[in-house]
């Protein structure tokens, strides 16, 4: 059974599987082992897992390493644990904390895929003479006229293409995603059929290195200056109150912006922007959150000439974009603006867009690329 589209028979193909200890990567390894591939399981220790043992909803921590090892034993494949803690801290955790200091709202899962997993782990897989690196992501890799393409998963409720927009064409050539055409229920059924010890394990939640979702506490520990107090002001600059650190706020946020002394029937206030240099939180009505266009930096194009160019020219192209992982793509026009950037003009205004988040570009279900949303003063 050929699950990966490799040129050689499965028995002659070595495949490294990134095993996080969860059900998805475990089923990926079991499927490939059953199909006759030479499977090697690799688990990354990404942060100090001593405090994480027994935590629910984490990944790449103590219990997860134990679970991955048990799964590898059950399906009869070799399993290795690689200490990537220093790489993860430098590439993901430090970047996460610094982004909040810049008034941004980062997505560490994208950064992790972009650096530690699809750069460092991919290099390790090549060192092991593997023909491919397989993961449990819900995304499809499809053969295209110009090479492999990245597509949304069959199960759109589980689709993870938003988090993989930074995957390069060279990486995509080496990567495989066996679960992209399955639903989560089908994966759970396979886990039970394989009698995997993680068959009933809950999915990981929130950010893996943030206990109980308390990201502000993590950032305050890493960057104490993020908790320095400052002013809450309205759009005209009038001081409405004080805050205990911009790390506690993100654009579009309403909770936590109540200002004492305001009339009960006043319109609710939302965080419109953050001014980290002055430690200032600017609030206003929901209408002030409307955004008609945004600028993107570090755009990664997966077009391969499909749009006539590797990236759109000054005239722009019409496609759909996702500005959050939880929303559906919306119509927009995208044009290149040089220096690896792009400008996105929405067909209808979007609300609560935060710098530091990703904007992912689609034509139908195919990922055409994506980039990082820039702050207004960098456009």
N, C-alpha and C positions, 0 to 999 in steps of 0.2 A: 504494500500500500504506500503510494507516494503522497505524503502530506505536505512536502516542502518544495516540490518543483525543482529538485536538484538533478543534475545530469547523470550522476552515478546511482546505482541501486542503493537502497537504504543501508544494506549491510556494509557497504563500502564508504558510508558517509558518517563522519563524526560531527555531532551537534552538541554544542554547549547550551544548556538551558539555565537561564537565570532563575534560581529558585528562592523566592522570598519567604517561603514557609506557609504561604496561603494556598487556597484551593485552586486558584487559576494556574499558577506556575506549576503546582504539583500535578494537575491533570495534563498540562502540556508535556511534562517529562514522561508521565505514564503513557500517554498516547504515542509519543515518538519511540519509546522503548518497545511498546507492543508492536509497532510497525517495523521493527527490526533495525532501527538506527543505532549507531554507537553513541549512546547518550552519556554526557558527563554533566552532572549537576554542580552548579557553583552558587554559593550563597555569599553575599557581601555583608560583613559586619561594618555598619556605617556609623555607629555612634556608641558611646559607653552604654552597654546593654545591661550592666549590673542593676541599675535602678529600674530597668524596663521589664525585668523578668516578671512574668505574671500579669503584666499590663494587657488589657484587652484593647484591640483596635490599633496595635502598633505593627510595624513591619521592620524587617532587618534588625531585630533586637534579639535578646537572649532566648525567649521562648520560641521565636520564629526560626532561629537557627536550629534549635532542638527539633522542631517539627519538620523542617526541611531534611534534616539528617534521617529522621524516622521514615519519611516518605521514600528517600533514596534507598534505604535498606529494604523497604517493602517491595519496591519494583526492581531491585537488584542492579543499581547503577552506582558507579563511583561518585563520591560527593566531596567537594572541597569548600572550605570557608576561607575567604580572603579578607584580610584586615585592610579595609579602605577607609578607616576612621579619619585619618589625617586628610585624605583627599576630600572626603565628604564635608569635613568641617571647613576646609579652605574654599571649596567650590560651591557649596550649598548653604551651610549654616551661616558662615560669615557674610556671604552675599545677601542672604535673607535679612540679617540684622542691619546691614548697611543700607539696604533698599528702604527700610522703614525710616532710617535717619534722613533719607533723601525725600521723604514724603510720598513714597511709592507703596503699592500693595503688591508684593512679589508672589510668584507661584513657584515654590521650591521644587515641586514635582517635575515641572518642565526643566528646571535647571539641573536636577539630578539626572533625568534622562539624557539631557544634552551633554553632560560632562562625565559624571562617574559611570553611568551605565552604558551609554552608547559611544563613549569615547574610550574610557579606561578599560571597562569590562570587554568591550569589543576587541581591543588590542590584546587582552589576555586570551580571549578565545582563539585569536589567530596564532598566538604563541603556542597554544595547545594543538595546533594543526587542525582546527575544526573547519568544516565546510560551511557552517552557518552558526549564528547565535539566535536562539529562539526564546521568546518571552511569552508571558501569559496575558499580554495586553489585548483588549478588545478593539482591534483595528484590522483592516484587511490590506494585504499587499497583493496588488493585481498586476499582471503582465500588461504592459502598454507597448505601443508602437516604438517608443523611444527608450524603453526600459521599464523597470518596475515603478508602479505608482502606489501612492498611499490613499486608501479609501476609508470612509466611515465603516464602522462595524455593522453587521447585519442587525444586531440588537442595539437599536439607537439609544435605548435607555441605559446601556452600558458603554456606549462608544467613548473611546479615550483618544480619539484623533486630535482633539484640542491640545492635549498634553504632549503630543509627539510632533508638533509642527516644525520643530527645529531639527528634526532628523534630516541628514543630508542625503543626497542621491547615492553617494558612495556607501554610506551606512545602510541605506535601504536595500542596496544590492546584496548585502550580507545578512540582513535580518530576516526573521521569519516569525509570523504570528498565527499559529495554528488555531487559535480560538476565535478569530475574527468573524467566521461564518456561523458561530454558535450563539445560543442564548445562555444566560446564566443558569437557567433551570436545566438545560442540557448538560452543562458543565458539572453541575451538582450531581446529576444522574450518573455521569461518568465517574465521578469521584467515588460514589457508592459502589458502582460496578467494579472498580479497581480496588475496593476495600481500603481506601486511603485513610490514614489516621486523622486527616484534616477535613474529611468530607463534610462535617457539620460546623467547621470553624467559621466564625463570623468574618465578614469582609473587613479589611482595615478601614479606619475612619480618620478624618482630619489629617494633619501633618504628622508624619511618623515620629519626628523628634520633639514634638510638643505635647507634654503630658496634659490630658484632659482639655485639650484645645486652648490652653492658656498661653497663647503666643506672646502676649505682651510681657508676661513674667520672664519668658526665655530671653526676649530682646533686652529687657531691663538688666538682666544678669550679664549679658554679653556686651551691651552698650548702655551703661548707666545714664549717659546724657539723654537718652531717648525718653527718660521719665522726668526730665526737667519741666517744671510748670510753665505756663504761658497764657496768652489771652485768647478768648473766643470773641471774634468780632463779626459784625454783619458786613454785607457787601460794600457799604459805604465806609467801613473802617471803624465804626463806633464800637467801643468795647461793651460786650454784653455779659461777660463773665470770665472765669478762669478755668483752666484744665490742668490735669496732672500728668501731662506728657502726650505729644502727638502720636506716640506709638499706640495709643488707645483709640485712634480714629482712622477712618478710611473714607474716601469720597463716596457719597451716597448714603452714608450712615445717618440714621435718625435717632436711634437709641443712644442715650448718654449726652444728647445735645440740649436737653431741657435747661432753660435759663430762668433762674428765679426772678420773680417780679413781673413776668409777662402776663398779659391778660389771658384768662382761660380760653377765650374764643380766638386767640391768635392762630395764624396758620402755623403748622408744624415746621420746624427748622431742620434742614439737612446739612451735612458737611458738603460744601461746594468745592473747596480746595484746601490743601495744606500748604503752609509757607514755612518750611522747616528752618530756614535761616533765621527767621524771627520767632520761631516756636509758636506760630500763630495758626489757629483753626478758624477758617472762614465759613460762616453758615449763611443759609438763605432759604427761600421757598423752593419747592420742588421744581418750579419752572426754571430756576437758575441752573439746574442740573442738565438741561437739554443741551446736547452736543450734536452739531451738524457734520463736523469733520474732525479727524484726528490725524496725527503724524505718527508713523511707526519708524523705529530704528532697528538695526541688525536684522533686516528682513531675510528670511531663508526662502528661496524660491525652489519649488519642486515641479516647475513647468516643463523643463527639458525641451523647450521650443514649441510646446503645445499651444502657446498663445502667439506664435509668430516670432517671439523674442524670448530670451530667458527671463525677462521681467517686462511689465507693461511700460510703454513710453509715455510721453507727455499727454497724449490724448486719453489715456486711461482705458480700462476695460470694466465691463459690468460683470459682477459675480455676487456671491453671498459671503457674509463674514460672521464669525462668532466672536463676541467680545467677552463672553463668560462661558465657562465650561457647562453651565446648567441651562443655557438658553439655546434656542434654535437659530440657525443662520438667518441673517436678514439681508435684503438687497443693498448693494453699495457699488460705487465706482472707485476703482483703485488705479492710481498712477504712480510711476516711479519718480522720485525727487532727487536722485543722486546720493552719493555717499552711503549706499546700501540701505536707503530709506524708501518710504512710500507714504502717500497721502490717501486716506480713505474718506470718501464723501458718502454719507448715508442717504438713502432714498427718503427716509423719515428720521427725525431726530431720535437719538438714543439718550438714555438717562443714567446718571451715576457712573460714568466711565472713569476708571481710576488709572493713573499712570503706574507703570510697572506690571500691569496685567498684559495678557497676550491678545492679539487680534489675529484670528486664523481665517484663511481665505479658501473658499470652496467653489468648484464648478460642479453642480450636482452633489454627488457623494465623494468626489475626489478632492483631496487636499492639494491646493495649488501652492501653498506656502503660508507664511505668517511672520509676524514681528512683534516687537515690544512697544506698547503704547507710551509715548513720551509725554513729559510734563508740558503744559502750555508754553512756558517760557523757554522751551528748547525747540519750538517749532520754527 
